[in-house]
Amino acid sequence: MDSSRVSAFAAGVLVANSAPHLATAVTGRRHLTPLAGRDSGPVANAVWGGLNLAGGLVLLARTRRGGGRWGPDLVAFETGCLALAAWMAGSERALAVNSAPDGAEGGGPPR
């Protein structure tokens, strides 16, 4: 597989992963991160989301400097975004890692 497509795919995963973490940080809620575990607060989510976004943008810049064609690379980027979305939907459905039982902290609207 072409290295620019691999970089574009990884960039798609990272950029897509940044969105829920940055949104969680802005809304002041908790969301799982590798930095602070299941009970990660807004600061941890902002840092993790920012790192993911920065990493994705660096990979995209590297892809473009490597002479990658945006047509196939765009498909790889979008495939990375969709792969992460499918993984997150499936893991949340199976494991409920980012939701709590009704009435418990984290599962409903912020208090």
SULCORQUI-V303143 format. One record per residue. N is the residue number from 1. RES is the residue in three letters. NEAR is the number of other ideal C-beta (glycine too) atoms within 10 Angstrom. D_FIRST is the distance of its C-alpha to the first C-alpha in whole Angstrom. Layout:
n res near d_first
N RES NEAR D_FIRST
N RES NEAR D_FIRST
This chain:
n res near d_first
1 MET 7 0
2 ASP 14 4
3 SER 11 6
4 SER 21 9
5 ARG 20 7
6 VAL 15 7
7 SER 24 11
8 ALA 28 12
9 PHE 22 11
10 ALA 19 13
11 ALA 24 16
12 GLY 26 16
13 VAL 22 17
14 LEU 22 19
15 VAL 21 21
16 ALA 21 22
17 ASN 23 23
18 SER 21 25
19 ALA 15 27
20 PRO 19 29
21 HIS 25 30
22 LEU 17 31
23 ALA 13 33
24 THR 23 35
25 ALA 22 36
26 VAL 12 38
27 THR 12 39
28 GLY 10 41
29 ARG 17 39
30 ARG 20 38
31 HIS 23 34
32 LEU 21 32
33 THR 22 30
34 PRO 9 29
35 LEU 13 32
36 ALA 16 35
37 GLY 10 34
38 ARG 12 35
39 ASP 12 38
40 SER 23 36
41 GLY 15 38
42 PRO 16 38
43 VAL 11 37
44 ALA 21 35
45 ASN 27 33
46 ALA 17 33
47 VAL 16 32
48 TRP 24 29
49 GLY 22 28
50 GLY 14 28
51 LEU 17 26
52 ASN 21 23
53 LEU 17 24
54 ALA 13 24
55 GLY 17 21
56 GLY 24 19
57 LEU 14 21
58 VAL 13 20
59 LEU 23 16
60 LEU 20 17
61 ALA 12 19
62 ARG 16 16
63 THR 25 14
64 ARG 15 16
65 ARG 9 18
66 GLY 13 14
67 GLY 7 15
68 GLY 20 12
69 ARG 12 14
70 TRP 12 15
71 GLY 8 15
72 PRO 13 12
73 ASP 23 12
74 LEU 14 15
75 VAL 14 13
76 ALA 23 11
77 PHE 25 14
78 GLU 14 16
79 THR 15 14
80 GLY 25 14
81 CYS 20 18
82 LEU 13 19
83 ALA 14 17
84 LEU 18 20
85 ALA 16 22
86 ALA 10 22
87 TRP 13 22
88 MET 15 25
89 ALA 10 27
90 GLY 10 27
91 SER 13 27
92 GLU 13 30
93 ARG 8 32
94 ALA 8 31
95 LEU 9 32
96 ALA 11 34
97 VAL 11 33
98 ASN 18 34
99 SER 12 37
100 ALA 13 40
101 PRO 9 43
102 ASP 7 45
103 GLY 7 48
104 ALA 9 46
105 GLU 11 45
106 GLY 15 41
107 GLY 12 41
108 GLY 12 43
109 PRO 6 44
110 PRO 9 45
111 ARG 4 48
